[in-house]
């Protein structure tokens, strides 16, 4: 199956270049760095040992930052190359990666691009985040004897069903990993069934992420501007959820006439579309990307900027986790929980199913089935301070419940770095 995949890839190379061109025109690729998608390096390889961390997009790459910081802290000589595939994740990585780590775009998974990439970077270790199994990247790294470790591996029920139809391919890919660390025991078991001989669970690395940052001066300014207005946030929303939030706002207007709804779309470039949708409902909308602040008559504040979600988590007392009232799998509920928000999410949390179920069981979050259920839950939380505060504290405790996971994962990776150092003729760290 890998041979067929590579043959198809070789034939489709002109099509890949055309697709990249189309993505460039839509702002989905960085024109200054698009050559990196073809395997061309954007900088020189640093001297010394190099760990390569590959993550898909924003959530996966952010969850790897604490591990990257830990590895560099323990081994100052270690360089860390981080690859992702989206413009948004690239911007965040360039802003938040620690010294000693740097970002490149992942090459498109065509053999010639992958070989060009690996010829230049020559990583000593590859850490693969979550579930993006690109056959050429994995197989070619394994063929070059680069140790591969799957970190925070996630196999949803849906992905599991699909991969079982292509089990020879996924089994071949997973056999290339020296170690597979699942997010949960269920993920580890699915990895074993699919062919990972070394799968186990040490905990979910998403618990190790620090709270999202916020500009303290801007937070104080907005708190002052809003006074005691009740407010809630729809975080990382997707199409369909913004209109739903607008309707809920309207239905709560009689009970909470000063209510402010904050909408933070997952993809800020959707801002104009979201604003048009909300205004079409007759709502007064202010748009942050246009430098506007919420006024007394503002119904919805559209937080369509990059990297400011931590600000709005701290500004809102109740948060609906986006991507969960549409069948897309949900966003990370630990982000608002870590900051002490009262957390709500819809029924579509497949991407975080284990965390979501545990949060519900421990009273750290509430699932709302639909628009009506959201309206009822939101009204209760906004109207009942003790209930809201209790939910907030439960969420914070839950988010802090796996503080050990970072040390456990870092310790599991250390032997591979020691082996690499030994192969280079450098004494392993003691």
Phi and psi in degrees as a GROMACS rama.xvg file:
@    title "Ramachandran Plot"
@    xaxis  label "Phi"
@    yaxis  label "Psi"
@TYPE xy
-64.8625  -38.5831  UNK-2
-62.1579  -42.9761  UNK-3
-64.1871  -40.907  UNK-4
-60.5802  -42.7993  UNK-5
-69.2567  -37.8256  UNK-6
-63.4297  -43.4825  UNK-7
-64.4412  -37.6819  UNK-8
-64.3935  -41.2317  UNK-9
-62.5251  -39.556  UNK-10
-71.0222  -27.1216  UNK-11
-93.5001  4.40776  UNK-12
-55.955  -43.9222  UNK-13
-60.4878  -36.0961  UNK-14
-65.5029  -38.9873  UNK-15
-60.2847  -44.2275  UNK-16
-63.3435  -37.2229  UNK-17
-66.4545  -40.4338  UNK-18
-64.2994  -42.3831  UNK-19
-59.8592  -40.5047  UNK-20
-61.3138  -41.9251  UNK-21
-65.7522  -39.6217  UNK-22
-66.3559  -35.7785  UNK-23
-59.2132  -44.6676  UNK-24
-65.7691  -25.6302  UNK-25
-93.9121  3.74855  UNK-26
77.7841  14.7718  UNK-27
-88.4804  -7.77649  UNK-28
-129.936  154.507  UNK-29
-88.6484  113.794  UNK-30
-60.575  -29.2271  UNK-31
-77.6208  -14.5773  UNK-32
-131.574  15.3346  UNK-33
-63.9827  -24.186  UNK-34
-61.8495  -26.4612  UNK-35
-63.0364  -28.7698  UNK-36
-69.4749  -16.8993  UNK-37
-99.1641  10.008  UNK-38
92.5887  -1.16616  UNK-39
-79.2989  129.802  UNK-40
-74.3091  144.742  UNK-41
-93.7863  -0.853671  UNK-42
-163.624  171.964  UNK-43
-76.6639  154.761  UNK-44
-72.7919  132.407  UNK-45
-69.6783  152.212  UNK-46
-69.0338  154.586  UNK-47
90.2439  -172.794  UNK-48
-67.7092  145.378  UNK-49
-134.695  123.222  UNK-50
-99.1283  136.317  UNK-51
-108.617  121.635  UNK-52
-109.478  120.02  UNK-53
-111.262  127.596  UNK-54
-134.995  154.994  UNK-55
-73.3356  -59.6786  UNK-56
-148.378  -150.12  UNK-57
-60.8035  -56.7077  UNK-58
-60.0137  -45.4908  UNK-59
-64.8963  -43.4201  UNK-60
-69.185  -39.1285  UNK-61
-63.1124  -36.961  UNK-62
-67.9332  -18.9773  UNK-63
-87.9821  -13.6612  UNK-64
-60.4005  -45.0035  UNK-65
-58.7415  -38.2202  UNK-66
-66.1309  -42.6325  UNK-67
-59.8184  -45.0481  UNK-68
-61.3789  -40.3753  UNK-69
-64.6876  -44.995  UNK-70
-63.6218  -42.6613  UNK-71
-69.186  -36.3163  UNK-72
-62.9254  -40.3046  UNK-73
-77.7076  -24.6226  UNK-74
-136.377  83.4468  UNK-75
-59.7381  -21.8063  UNK-76
-78.9857  -9.62612  UNK-77
-80.9516  129.679  UNK-78
-96.032  148.946  UNK-79
-128.954  118.681  UNK-80
-96.1236  124.206  UNK-81
-113.263  125.475  UNK-82
-115.462  138.315  UNK-83
-139.443  177.658  UNK-84
-118.918  4.13006  UNK-85
-124.527  152.361  UNK-86
-63.1423  -40.4673  UNK-87
-63.008  -46.0922  UNK-88
-65.9826  -35.844  UNK-89
-61.5902  -43.5866  UNK-90
-63.0679  -42.3116  UNK-91
-68.2697  -39.4123  UNK-92
-66.0529  -41.5055  UNK-93
-62.6732  -27.0725  UNK-94
-85.7826  -33.8174  UNK-95
-113.649  -10.9212  UNK-96
-66.0125  142.627  UNK-97
-74.1006  166.287  UNK-98
-57.8124  140.228  UNK-99
96.0244  -11.4536  UNK-100
-118.245  149.954  UNK-101
-150.776  162.379  UNK-102
-110.85  143.916  UNK-103
-138.003  153.775  UNK-104
-73.9602  141.249  UNK-105
-67.4914  140.123  UNK-106
-70.519  146.773  UNK-107
-57.8599  142.696  UNK-108
-78.217  63.4182  UNK-109
-115.778  140.522  UNK-110
-57.214  -41.9566  UNK-111
-65.4622  -37.4253  UNK-112
-68.9243  -42.7434  UNK-113
-64.162  -43.7814  UNK-114
-65.6587  -38.5317  UNK-115
-61.3605  -43.0615  UNK-116
-61.3992  -49.8846  UNK-117
-71.7049  -32.8464  UNK-118
-59.3515  -36.6767  UNK-119
-79.6985  -47.6053  UNK-120
-85.0849  -31.9986  UNK-121
44.4997  59.3614  UNK-122
-67.8793  150.863  UNK-123
-90.5999  -17.8463  UNK-124
-157.44  141.837  UNK-125
-119.586  126.336  UNK-126
-111.062  117.322  UNK-127
-103.432  122.756  UNK-128
-92.2244  124.882  UNK-129
69.4018  -95.9067  UNK-130
-148.755  16.4141  UNK-131
-92.3898  91.8136  UNK-132
-95.4183  88.612  UNK-133
-85.6144  117.07  UNK-134
-57.4716  -47.0663  UNK-135
-67.6424  -42.3569  UNK-136
-59.9848  -44.5279  UNK-137
-71.1601  -49.6418  UNK-138
-64.9798  -40.1431  UNK-139
-70.8511  -37.6805  UNK-140
-62.8968  -42.6919  UNK-141
-64.7385  -40.0417  UNK-142
-62.8539  -26.1603  UNK-143
-92.5282  11.8814  UNK-144
62.6794  30.0318  UNK-145
-84.9616  117.831  UNK-146
-60.4398  133.562  UNK-147
-114.915  133.26  UNK-148
-126.7  124.771  UNK-149
-85.0642  122.426  UNK-150
-113.079  131.256  UNK-151
57.7931  39.2381  UNK-152
-57.5947  135.895  UNK-153
-132.704  124.954  UNK-154
-127.451  101.766  UNK-155
-69.8924  164.804  UNK-156
-57.6009  -40.5192  UNK-157
-65.1814  -46.3581  UNK-158
-64.5156  -37.5622  UNK-159
-60.2447  -44.6682  UNK-160
-62.3047  -41.0359  UNK-161
-68.3205  -44.7126  UNK-162
-66.2441  -28.8745  UNK-163
-64.3959  -25.377  UNK-164
-73.6553  -20.3849  UNK-165
-122.69  42.8453  UNK-166
-61.0384  -36.994  UNK-167
-57.8155  -38.5516  UNK-168
-70.7508  -50.1018  UNK-169
-66.214  -34.1126  UNK-170
-64.8327  -40.0687  UNK-171
-64.3814  -41.0637  UNK-172
-67.9824  -45.6572  UNK-173
-66.8427  -27.83  UNK-174
-65.9625  -17.7785  UNK-175
-77.9979  -12.5353  UNK-176
-87.8973  129.543  UNK-177
-72.3656  -26.1718  UNK-178
-153.457  136.411  UNK-179
-121.852  118.626  UNK-180
-107.799  110.961  UNK-181
-82.2909  152.608  UNK-182
-64.1042  -35.4667  UNK-183
-138.059  169.081  UNK-184
-62.1251  -34.7934  UNK-185
-65.0139  -40.8444  UNK-186
-64.1695  -43.0114  UNK-187
-61.7584  -40.5205  UNK-188
-64.9933  -42.612  UNK-189
-63.1434  -38.4823  UNK-190
-62.7605  -41.3697  UNK-191
-63.5378  -43.4107  UNK-192
-61.7839  -35.5455  UNK-193
-80.778  -7.2631  UNK-194
124.26  3.9816  UNK-195
-82.4892  112.832  UNK-196
-79.1576  -12.0825  UNK-197
-124.876  34.6409  UNK-198
-85.5735  135.044  UNK-199
-154.007  171.008  UNK-200
-120.588  126.967  UNK-201
-111.504  2.05066  UNK-202
119.497  171.67  UNK-203
-98.382  119.182  UNK-204
-64.5918  -18.0827  UNK-205
-62.8967  -22.5455  UNK-206
-70.3348  -18.8227  UNK-207
-87.6529  -7.87289  UNK-208
-67.4498  140.171  UNK-209
-74.591  164.348  UNK-210
-57.6638  142.295  UNK-211
-60.0298  141.424  UNK-212
-75.217  163.436  UNK-213
-149.992  145.701  UNK-214
-75.3941  114.294  UNK-215
-62.4149  -40.5303  UNK-216
-66.6288  -40.3088  UNK-217
-69.5955  -36.4285  UNK-218
-62.4225  -43.5805  UNK-219
-63.5807  -41.0105  UNK-220
-62.5789  -45.7652  UNK-221
-68.5419  -38.4715  UNK-222
-57.9449  -43.7125  UNK-223
-65.0488  -40.007  UNK-224
-67.7151  -32.8831  UNK-225
-90.421  -19.7922  UNK-226
58.5215  -131.613  UNK-227
-97.296  18.7181  UNK-228
-60.587  132.708  UNK-229
-66.6005  143.002  UNK-230
-152.984  153.444  UNK-231
-143.922  161.575  UNK-232
-125.82  133.728  UNK-233
-98.9348  106.732  UNK-234
-95.8316  130.792  UNK-235
56.7261  50.863  UNK-236
-73.332  157.362  UNK-237
-124.651  168.642  UNK-238
-53.0382  133.054  UNK-239
102.176  -32.3068  UNK-240
-80.7894  -29.6332  UNK-241
-67.5196  -44.7827  UNK-242
-63.1181  -39.8292  UNK-243
-59.7979  -44.5403  UNK-244
-62.9654  -39.0504  UNK-245
-62.4748  -41.0787  UNK-246
-66.8183  -39.1711  UNK-247
-62.8368  -41.9032  UNK-248
-57.1362  -45.5235  UNK-249
-63.5959  -40.0034  UNK-250
-71.7159  -23.1965  UNK-251
-91.8351  -2.7203  UNK-252
-59.7981  -37.7912  UNK-253
-66.2813  -38.4691  UNK-254
-80.4263  -35.2699  UNK-255
-128.738  77.9721  UNK-256
-63.9213  -22.7805  UNK-257
-95.8383  9.98215  UNK-258
-58.6457  135.939  UNK-259
-116.146  125.517  UNK-260
-101.65  127.004  UNK-261
-107.11  128.038  UNK-262
-118.619  119.559  UNK-263
-114.109  95.5443  UNK-264
-64.6541  140.976  UNK-265
-57.3648  -37.8153  UNK-266
-111.743  103.494  UNK-267
-57.6128  -25.1697  UNK-268
-68.5139  -8.33202  UNK-269
-82.09  -1.05695  UNK-270
-48.5309  -51.706  UNK-271
-59.4695  -39.3628  UNK-272
-65.9755  -42.8824  UNK-273
-65.0052  -43.4376  UNK-274
-60.5803  -42.2911  UNK-275
-62.7076  -42.275  UNK-276
-60.4009  -46.7574  UNK-277
-69.9162  -40.0148  UNK-278
-66.9196  -29.4089  UNK-279
-64.762  -19.2333  UNK-280
-86.733  -0.869035  UNK-281
87.6295  16.5053  UNK-282
-91.4203  147.15  UNK-283
-84.3438  118.478  UNK-284
-119.644  132.357  UNK-285
-111.039  142.813  UNK-286
-116.519  118.239  UNK-287
-66.0593  -38.8416  UNK-288
-63.544  -16.3275  UNK-289
-96.7806  10.8499  UNK-290
79.7291  13.5608  UNK-291
-88.9182  148.97  UNK-292
-114.534  153.961  UNK-293
-68.5913  133.761  UNK-294
-105.81  -178.673  UNK-295
-58.6271  -31.6604  UNK-296
-95.3421  6.1449  UNK-297
-74.0999  128.02  UNK-298
-87.1386  -46.2287  UNK-299
-128.698  129.877  UNK-300
-103.635  115.991  UNK-301
-89.3694  107.347  UNK-302
-91.2011  70.1947  UNK-303
-96.9923  54.1975  UNK-304
-124.688  166.385  UNK-305
-99.2003  134.194  UNK-306
80.1322  14.5589  UNK-307
-113.626  12.1865  UNK-308
-61.8342  -33.9825  UNK-309
-60.0188  -34.3191  UNK-310
-62.2876  -45.122  UNK-311
-79.3655  -26.4369  UNK-312
-60.349  -40.2991  UNK-313
-75.3267  -22.3561  UNK-314
-83.4997  -29.7878  UNK-315
-99.6156  146.747  UNK-316
-92.5648  -22.0944  UNK-317
-130.833  136.762  UNK-318
-128.743  130.684  UNK-319
-96.8308  122.811  UNK-320
-74.7145  123.068  UNK-321
-73.7003  172.515  UNK-322
68.3517  12.6607  UNK-323
-115.474  -14.6344  UNK-324
-97.9655  2.35335  UNK-325
-123.132  151.38  UNK-326
-77.9428  67.0065  UNK-327
-123.953  -2.25047  UNK-328
107.268  -10.7431  UNK-329
84.3284  155.662  UNK-330
-102.171  -177.552  UNK-331
-77.519  111.076  UNK-332
-76.2063  -11.4079  UNK-333
-71.09  -25.9938  UNK-334
-60.8881  -53.814  UNK-335
-70  -32.3874  UNK-336
-62.2739  -39.756  UNK-337
-62.4033  -28.6148  UNK-338
-92.7478  -4.92844  UNK-339
87.6906  34.207  UNK-340
-87.8542  154.566  UNK-341
-79.496  120.753  UNK-342
-103.599  130.979  UNK-343
-121.913  147.963  UNK-344
-150.391  160.051  UNK-345
-81.9714  -171.383  UNK-346
-80.0405  -7.73624  UNK-347
-103.666  77.3936  UNK-348
-118.831  35.9816  UNK-349
-59.8708  -31.9527  UNK-350
-69.1075  -19.699  UNK-351
-135.517  39.9126  UNK-352
-60.3407  -43.9314  UNK-353
-64.1464  -46.9079  UNK-354
-63.2552  -44.5387  UNK-355
-61.235  -44.8432  UNK-356
-64.5155  -40.3384  UNK-357
-68.9436  -37.7287  UNK-358
-63.2414  -42.2492  UNK-359
-62.8222  -44.4234  UNK-360
-63.4391  -30.4864  UNK-361
-98.1716  9.4201  UNK-362
70.1635  20.6473  UNK-363
-94.4037  -4.65082  UNK-364
-163.241  163.285  UNK-365
-130.484  133.817  UNK-366
-89.9652  133.94  UNK-367
-116.209  129.875  UNK-368
-75.1433  -32.355  UNK-369
-162.329  -168.473  UNK-370
-60.4895  -44.7522  UNK-371
-62.6368  -44.0153  UNK-372
-65.4155  -35.9942  UNK-373
-62.8422  -45.0214  UNK-374
-59.4873  -44.6701  UNK-375
-64.3345  -47.5782  UNK-376
-64.5536  -41.3071  UNK-377
-65.5737  -43.619  UNK-378
-60.2214  -41.4913  UNK-379
-64.5359  -45.1944  UNK-380
-69.5923  -37.4893  UNK-381
-71.8723  -26.277  UNK-382
-94.3773  -16.6326  UNK-383
-122.619  95.4191  UNK-384
-59.224  -47.0387  UNK-385
-60.3528  -41.5913  UNK-386
-63.4846  -45.831  UNK-387
-63.2306  -43.8217  UNK-388
-66.8892  -37.0028  UNK-389
-63.6281  -41.9654  UNK-390
-63.4314  -40.6007  UNK-391
-62.1828  -45.493  UNK-392
-65.87  -39.0975  UNK-393
-63.3086  -38.9798  UNK-394
-64.5871  -44.1785  UNK-395
-62.9436  -44.4166  UNK-396
-60.4722  -42.3312  UNK-397
-62.263  -44.0758  UNK-398
-63.9627  -23.6464  UNK-399
-96.6856  6.64329  UNK-400
-79.1371  -12.8765  UNK-401
-122.495  48.6267  UNK-402
-61.4089  -20.6008  UNK-403
-78.5336  -14.1943  UNK-404
-64.1766  -36.1243  UNK-405
-62.4036  -47.0872  UNK-406
-63.2559  -38.6768  UNK-407
-64.7903  -44.5566  UNK-408
-68.5237  -43.6414  UNK-409
-60.3045  -40.6279  UNK-410
-64.854  -34.7321  UNK-411
-69.284  -25.9286  UNK-412
-86.0443  -27.8148  UNK-413
-53.1685  -41.8319  UNK-414
-58.9298  -32.2284  UNK-415
-70.5906  -35.6968  UNK-416
-70.1241  -37.2404  UNK-417
-62.5472  -43.4736  UNK-418
-63.3874  -38.6103  UNK-419
-65.2033  -42.2876  UNK-420
-63.0179  -39.577  UNK-421
-64.7076  -40.9008  UNK-422
-64.1447  -30.5949  UNK-423
-81.7536  -5.84274  UNK-424
84.0712  18.2568  UNK-425
-105.78  140.557  UNK-426
-65.0149  132.08  UNK-427
-64.3092  149.67  UNK-428
-66.0573  139.571  UNK-429
